[in-house]
Amino acid sequence: MNNEFENDNPTMSDAATPGEEPMATAGAATAEPADPKEELAAAQEEAIRYKDQLLRLAAEFENYKKRMERERLAALKYAGEPILQEMLAVVDNLDLAIAAGQAEGASAEANLGALAEGLRLTHKNLIASLEKFEVKAIDSIGQPFDPNIHDALTTDESAEIPAGHVLQEYKKGYFFKDRLLRPAKVIVSAGKKSAPAGS
């Protein structure tokens, strides 16, 4: 009788025993697919967001390029400013030298001496300023003539300076860093005066 009761009530026999999970129905086992329209809308929103970020980045980069170009042009335009500031110091020294050479009540000799001293100091100051910018004078006198850095104006005989060496410097030459800024204009020694024939 008890067996009949158990067989007649299939729901009881199919029910999970305590501690077991009930079996899921076929419909609940598979997740319901998302709506394609919703997926498309989400993808479009994401694309719009990325496009906006890209446009912002492109605009920022364009602004950066324009700013860099402005700064580059300004740097080129005012590249000589440090040199000019140094030259102003030389002009100030020349003004002082001229003023010292025109002192009222002083003798002409005293004025001339003050002017000469002012010019010497100004020249020294100018050379120091040029050296700050790596402009160096070429030492030519007594050196072998080098057509790469010397411009020969003429030759002259000399008992002291050997032939082919610089005898006199008409204009100093200068290097700017490792480049020739201006060749030295020089007179080249032709050596000792040759004795006249038959003497």
C-alpha positions, 0 to 999 in steps of 0.5 A: 500500500505504501508502495502504491502511494509512492508510485502514484505520486511521481512529483514526490519521487522526482523531487530533489532529496534534501541538500541537492539542487533542483534540476533547472528547466530547459528554458531557464538553463540558457541565457536569453539573447540580448536584443540586437537593437540594444547592442547596436545602440550601445556600440554606436554610443561607444563609437561616438564617445571614441570619435569625440575623444579622437577629435579632442586629441587631434585638436590638442595636437594641432594647438600644440603644433601651432604653439611650437611653431610660434615659439620656434619663430620667436626664437629665430626672430630674437636669436641675436638678443644675447649678442646684442645685450653684450654689444650694448655693454661695449657701446656703454664703454665707448661712451665712457671712453669718449666722455673721458677723452673730452674732460673739461679743464684737462689738457689735450694730452690728458684727454688723449691718454684717457681716450686711449685707455678707454678704447683699450678697455673697450677693446678688451671688453669686446674680445671677452664678449666675442669669446663668450659666443665662441668667436676666437681670433686666429693667431697668424703672425709667424705661422705658416701660410694656410690658404684655408684660413689666410687671405694673402694680400701680397708678399714681402721680404723678411730676414726674421720670418721664413718664406711661406710664413705670415709676416704681417696681419692686415685684418685678423681672422676669426673662427666661430666655434669650429667654422671659419668666420672670416679669413685673416688678411695677411702679408706673406714672407718671401724670405731673406732678400737675395743678394744681387748677382755678381756681388 
